[in-house]
Amino acid sequence: MKGKVYLVGAGPGDYKLLTLKGLDCIREADVIVYDRLANVNYLKEAKSNCEFIYVGKASSQHTLPQEEINRIIADKAKEGKIVTRLKGGDPYVFGRGGEEGEVLKAEGIDFEVVPGITSAIGGLCYAGIPITHRDHASSFHVVTGHLRADDKENPEINWNALANTGGTLVFLMGVANLKKISENLIKEGKPKDTPVALISWATRPNQRVIISTLDEVHETAVREKVKPPTLIVVGSVVNLRETLNFFENKPLFGKNIMITRSRTQSSSLVEKIMDLGGNPIEIPTIKIEKIENNVALEQEIRELKDYTYLVLTSKNAVDIFFDKLDEMELDARALAHVKVCAIGAATAREIKARGIRADVIPKRFVAEELYEALKEQLTSEDKILIPRAKNARDFLVEKLREICEVKEVHTYESVIDLSKKDEILEILNQERVDYITFASSSTVKNFVEIIGEENLDKIKNSKVISIGPVTSKTARDLNVDVYKEAEKATIEKIVEAIVVE
Ligand code: SAH
């Protein structure tokens, strides 16, 4: 097997500002090498056995020297692995992507580059600043602010040219040299009152924009404690922000919303909150516990030859089943005669990672849809194996039993995750949590049990949103004040309860 490297631009931070091609590279990777500016949530899209290597740099303190990063990438590819190198923004905009490509070429390693949305353009956009505009700037210049100490004798940057182009100037990595940058531009003739924007954590929920002028910007930045990553934008396009700022005007911009995750995943809630500009903080209150020494599962695996279908309804179910096969010194060939069904695309990806393409994948990820897809093809002769969670819904098994023989084997159960206490308390202590959502009675109970009653005062300034009357009652019984209840028990209505204050 031949390895390959994808140098992928991960965009400026907003989760959805990633290319489809970039997402494919993340999903296919055996190894992902990523740094500080790439949104870590992308790692959730990777295969379950994908290796993650953090090579982050926090401005001046390099965690890993570039040579070492090059080495890791090249070595992993030589082992025959698919390596995805995730870089913030675009890999070729001050990302040293060119250097990594050169090393790969020299070592005869196959590589591809996937461009990304650079912060130098996309970051400005989310601050309401168009990098060009017919009335303001007909060119733009993206400049490194990471100046070498000896720039007097050996000027890397032609300040005179920059000061006089009239185009928008964007400095990356420039916070530490802001004084030098502004002084040089003024010295070479750029008007002192030229507007400057400092955009920190652009496109993220914690985006912060400070407006100043060229002569005052350094002082302002010190006063406001501006830190990297920050974009420095110089030019009159900055004034358009008042009109074009859409991102910070989103209904949930700047709001931290804690989501206590239940058995039914909360991903659509997370996505809606992000679309509205909010910052979802997911708190898993439940963990998966595998049933150990699962003799029942071993028994059915030994009798796989009698089965015609295997139904896998979660990533956990896939992992446990295939790990057991491996433990019994079997592999995917044991399923050669069996049709394998996944509950949704994500489960199908996990199955594929184990060497099998799922035969049945419903469009929507619910038991009802899987049942609809299956009932067309099943006959009374079929025999179905469903290894799954102990506390799973009955629907699928019951309905399928109306058609043929179904064997359900419990392989794991979800239990309250008390180990999350410190993590949750740390978030409640460190951040302003504006809202906490509870989508079921059990999530309220678990949440209170995890943090402990004595810590309930830590959420007294957060507004609690409940999905309905039953959940609200449970909350009140546990001394949790409910600020608002969703009109109906849906994710949409939870979001509405937050947005429509
Ligand atoms: N390849 C990246 C740039 C890497 S250099 C790109 O195309 O965006 C790192 C610098 O980029 C940071 O110091 C900062 O100036 C800028 N930067 C990257 N992402 C940013 C973000 N989300 N907000 C503000 N600045 C960002």
Boltz pocket constraint, residues with backbone or C-beta under 6 A from the ligand:
constraints:
  - pocket:
      binder: B
      contacts: [[A, 11], [A, 12], [A, 13], [A, 37], [A, 87], [A, 88], [A, 89], [A, 90], [A, 91], [A, 92], [A, 93], [A, 94], [A, 95], [A, 117], [A, 118], [A, 119], [A, 120], [A, 123], [A, 171], [A, 172], [A, 173], [A, 174], [A, 199], [A, 200], [A, 201], [A, 202], [A, 203], [A, 204], [A, 228], [A, 229], [A, 230], [A, 231], [A, 232]]
      max_distance: 6.0
